[in-house]
Amino acid sequence: MNKDQKSQVINQLSEKFAEYQNVYITDIASLNAKRTSDLRRLLFKEGIEMQMAKNTLIEKAMEKSGRNFGGLADTLVGNTALMFSADMKAPAKAIKDFRKGTKGDPKPYLKGALIDTDAFIGDDQLDALIALKTKNELIGEIIGLLQSPAQNVISALQSGGNKLAGIVKTLSEKPE
C-alpha cells in the first residue's frame, strides 16, 4: 500500500468517524471465510457497515476526525474490524446474535465501542451496550414517571368526589 492509498483510507475512515456517532471496534481474526461472510450478511441486514483496516491507519483517522475516543486507541492491537451504525445497540445485538450460532467461540470479540461521546472498553461491556436506552426511550420513561403521580391525584379526587356526593345525598334524604 503506497502513501496515497494510505492517506485515502485515513480520509475515508475519518469521514466515517464524523458521519457515525456509534463505532464498534472488534476482532474477527479466528473466523473462517464462510463465518466472515455470514457475519457481513447479518450486519448488512441490520444496517451496519463493517470495514477492516490497519491499526495505524485507524489511529491516524481517529486523530484526524477530532473526536475524543477515550482509551479506544489502546485497543488497536492485532486484527481489527470497525463497525459503523446509526443505531447504538444494533452492532452489540448483532454480535450477540452471531455468537449464538457458535459453541464457545466468542468471535467477533468486542474490543471497544464509542457511543456518542462515551467509550466502552472490553468484551464484558457487550450486555451493557445492549441495555443502553435511546434518547426517546428515556424521554418516554420520564414522561411516564411524571404522569403517574398526577394520574393518582386525579383518580383520588374523582373517587373522593363520588363519595362526598353520596354522603351529601344520603344526608339530604334523611328525615329530620
ABEGO torsion letter per residue (X at the ends): XBAAAAAAAAAAAAAAAAABABBBBBBAAABBAAAAAAAAAAAAAAGBBBBBBBAAAAAAAAAAAGBBAEAAAAABBEBBBBBBBABAAAAAAAAAAAAAABBGBAOBBBABBBBGABBBBEAAAAAAAAABBBAAAAAAAAAAAAAAAAAAAAAAAAAAAAAAAAAAAAAAABBX
